[in-house]
Amino acid sequence: PVMLKTLNLMHNAPDIDWTVEQLAQEVGLSRSGFALKFKQALGDTPLNYLTTLRIFKATKILQSTDYNLEKVANLIGYKDAFSFSKTFKRLIGMSPKAFRDKNEAEKTLAWRFS
């Protein structure tokens, strides 16, 4: 139940500037106890999980909108497009613009379902 509540918080509000301490407080655990339980349950740290979640949500936004990078960054909890782009490139292997361009080019390919 504690991890489910934590995941709901993160997934429903990825734009909040969560800290481990805030998440722990929300679910009624100490910071260290929460971090340990999270790692045991999900195999990752809370903030790494949140970063991955944010970038996954960003890929969906980039695929379905023409929002500029600043807006995408703000929607998923980044203060600026630069830090968002840097993290996106580290996790996805290409810039958000390159990702969007590749997505546009591949939209008409037969293997794309949506």
C-alpha positions in Angstrom: 0.0 0.0 0.0 2.9 2.4 0.8 4.5 1.9 -2.6 1.2 2.1 -4.4 0.4 5.4 -2.8 3.9 6.6 -3.7 3.5 5.6 -7.3 0.1 7.2 -7.5 1.7 10.5 -6.2 4.5 10.3 -8.8 2.3 9.3 -11.7 -0.5 11.7 -11.0 1.8 14.7 -10.4 5.2 14.2 -12.1 5.5 18.0 -12.4 5.8 18.4 -8.7 9.4 18.9 -7.6 9.3 15.8 -5.3 12.1 15.1 -2.9 12.6 11.7 -1.1 11.8 13.5 2.1 8.4 14.8 0.8 7.5 11.4 -0.6 8.4 9.7 2.7 6.3 12.2 4.6 3.3 11.7 2.3 3.3 8.0 3.0 4.2 8.2 6.7 7.7 6.8 6.7 11.1 8.1 7.6 13.3 9.2 4.7 15.8 6.4 5.1 13.1 3.7 5.6 11.1 5.0 2.6 14.2 5.0 0.4 15.1 1.4 1.4 11.5 0.1 0.9 11.2 1.8 -2.4 14.5 0.3 -3.6 13.6 -3.1 -2.4 10.1 -3.0 -4.0 11.0 -1.4 -7.3 14.7 -1.9 -7.7 15.5 1.7 -8.2 15.8 4.9 -6.2 12.7 7.1 -5.9 14.3 10.0 -7.8 15.7 7.8 -10.6 12.2 6.2 -11.0 10.7 9.7 -11.1 13.2 10.8 -13.8 12.4 7.8 -15.9 8.7 8.4 -15.5 9.0 12.0 -16.5 11.0 11.2 -19.6 8.5 8.5 -20.6 5.7 11.1 -20.2 7.8 13.5 -22.3 8.0 11.0 -25.2 4.2 10.8 -25.2 3.8 14.6 -25.2 6.4 14.9 -28.0 4.6 12.3 -30.1 1.2 13.8 -29.6 1.7 17.6 -29.5 3.7 20.3 -31.1 4.5 22.0 -27.8 7.8 23.7 -27.6 10.5 22.2 -25.4 10.0 24.7 -22.6 6.3 23.7 -22.3 7.1 20.0 -22.4 9.8 20.5 -19.7 7.4 22.4 -17.5 4.6 19.8 -17.9 6.8 17.0 -16.6 8.5 19.0 -13.8 11.6 20.5 -15.2 12.3 24.2 -14.7 13.9 24.7 -18.1 14.3 23.1 -21.5 18.1 22.8 -21.2 18.0 20.5 -18.1 15.1 18.5 -19.6 16.9 18.1 -23.0 20.1 17.0 -21.2 18.3 14.3 -19.2 16.2 13.3 -22.2 19.3 12.7 -24.3 21.0 10.8 -21.6 18.1 8.4 -21.2 16.7 8.1 -24.8 20.0 8.6 -26.7 18.8 11.5 -28.8 17.6 15.0 -28.2 13.9 15.7 -27.9 13.9 17.4 -31.3 15.6 14.4 -32.9 13.1 12.1 -31.2 10.2 14.2 -32.4 11.6 14.4 -36.0 12.2 10.6 -36.0 8.6 10.0 -34.7 7.2 12.2 -37.5 9.2 10.4 -40.2 8.0 7.0 -38.9 4.3 7.8 -38.4 3.4 6.4 -41.8 5.4 3.1 -41.5 3.3 -0.1 -41.4 4.6 -1.2 -38.1 3.2 1.9 -36.3 -0.2 1.2 -34.7 -1.0 4.7 -33.5 
